[in-house]
């Protein structure tokens, strides 16, 4: 039931955003590289979208990922239950979108991020900065040739414009990811927020 509710949020947002962009299903399929039948299923609240699928839709529609995953409400108090969030998974990372915040000319997207051992998650780079706080485990994150090693309670902020990696050191990692980027830059490209699945456990 929880996943059904999350799927309905994505379906409703996808229908509205596609209509606002004036795109047919066929045109959105062409721009995103996602099959028309799959898009139809997503707009009906079905399917099981991956990180790659959601970021492809984000890029094709030129909207932040949060515009697809966040329920359209405006309360004074925002309460987000983790059980009600859809999980976007790639080869080493599970992401749960918690909140999007538009602050003047800057967009902030807040994620619960879990990193699994045995894989290296790579990003080619994107505008803005990434803020990471580790709450459990040990994480190697940042530029591939000079990453930072973080333990519980450690925080790092680094420019995201260059290539960067996420890799566990000893077992799984629980962390918070805050993406910060200019509103006029558009959403991070596929792989921009740790969404490009490239496995290379030997990378250090």
N, C-alpha and C positions, 0 to 999 in steps of 0.2 A: 504493500500500500504506500509506503514511504517513497519508493522508487517511482511508483505510478504518479504521485503528486509532483515529484521533481520533473518527471517527463512531461507532465501537463504544463508546467511553467515554461520549459524549453519550447514546447509546441506552440503555446500562446505567443511567446516572444518572437519565435521564428516567423509565424504567420504575419504578425504586425510589422516586423522589420522588413520582411520581403515585400509586403504591400506598400510600405512607405518608400522603399527603393524603386518601386514600379517594375519588379522583376517577376517573370514567370518562373515556374518550377524548372523548366528547361534551361532558361538562362542562368538561374542560380546554380543548377547542376554543372553547367559549362564553366562558370567562373570558379566554383569551389572544387571541381573535380570529384564531386560526390554524385553517385547515381541518382537519377530522378526518382526511382522507386524508393530508395533509401530516404530521400528528402520528404517524400509523401508520407512515409511511415513516421518520420520524426515529427512532422506537422500534425500527425494524428495522435501523438503522445506515445508512440511505440518505439521500438529499437533500443539500442544500448550504446549511445555515442561515446567515442573515445576522445582523448585530448586532441588528437589530430583532427577528428571530425569537427569538433567545436571550434578549434582555431581556424580551420579552413573556412567555416561559415563566418566567423568573425572577420576574417580578411576579405572574403567575397562581399560581405555586406558593409564593410568599412565601419564596424562598430566594435567597442570593447567586448571581450568575452562576457563580462558581467551583464551586459545588456541582453544576452541570451539566457543567462542562468539565474538572474535575480527577479523575484516577483515584484511587480510594479505597485509598490505601496509607499506611502509617505507618512509613517507614524512618527510621533515625537520620540518614542523609544523603539529601538530596533533590537529585536531578540531573534537570534538565529540558532536553531537546534541542529546539531551536527547530524542527528538521525534523519533529518529532512533534506539533507543535501545529496545531490548526485555526485558520484566519484568519477573523476576523469583520470584514467590510468594510461601510462606509457610504459616503456620497458623498465624504468627504475623509479618512477615517481607516481604517487597518487595525489591529486589535487582536489580540494573542496573549496569552491568559491564562497567566502563568508560575506564580503561586502564590497561595493564599489562606492567611491567618494569622489565627486567632482569639486575640486577646490580651485576657484578662479580658472587659471589656464592649465591646471595640472590635474591628472587623473590618478587616483590611488586605487589599487585592487588588492584586497586582503584575502589570503588563502591559508587554509590548513594544509600543510605539505608533509607527506610521508615519503621517505626515500628508502628504497629496498636495497639490500646488499647484493653484490655480485655483478652489478652493471654500472656503467658510467652514463649519466644523462648529459647531453650536449646541447648547447644553444649556439647558433651562429652569431648572435648579437642582435640588439634592437635599441631604439631610443630609450633614454631614461636611466633610472637606477633600480637596483634590486636591494632590498633590505631583508636580511635573514636573521631570525632568532632561533637557536636550537634549544629545545626543551628536554629532549632525551636522546642519548646516543652521541656519536661523534661523526662530524661531517667535514668533508673536503669540498670547498666551493670557491669559485672564482676563475681567474684566467688559468687555462690548462698548464702553462709553464710555471706559474707561481700562485697556486691556490692557497686559500686560508684554511686552517684547521680549527674547527669550532667544537666545543664541548657544551654540556648543558649550561644554559644561562648566557652563553656567548652570543654576540651580535656583530654583524658586519654589514656595511653598505658599500656597494661598488658600482661603478659605471657599467651599464649593461650593453654598451655599444659594441664591445669586442666579444670574441668567442669566450664562453665560460662553461664550466662543468659543475655537476653535482655528483658526489660519490661518497658512500658511507666508508668509515674506517673500521669500525668493529660492530657489526650487526646493524639492525634497522635504526632509522633516525626519525624523530618527530620534530617538526619545526614549523615556524610561521614565516610565510613569504609575503612581503609587501612590494608590489610592483608600483613604481612611480614613473610616469611618463607624460610628456606634453600632450594636451588634448588635441592639438592640431597635427600631431604626428600619426594619429590613427592607432589602432590596436597593435600590440606586438605581433610580428609575423610568426608563422608556424615555427616552433622551436624557440621563439623569443622568451617564453617563460618556462623553460625546461620542458619543452614539448616535442623535441626532436629525438626520436629513439635511435641511438647509435650505441651498440654494445662494444665496450672495450675494457674489460675488467683489468687489463694489465696497465692501463694508463695511470700514472702516478703524478 
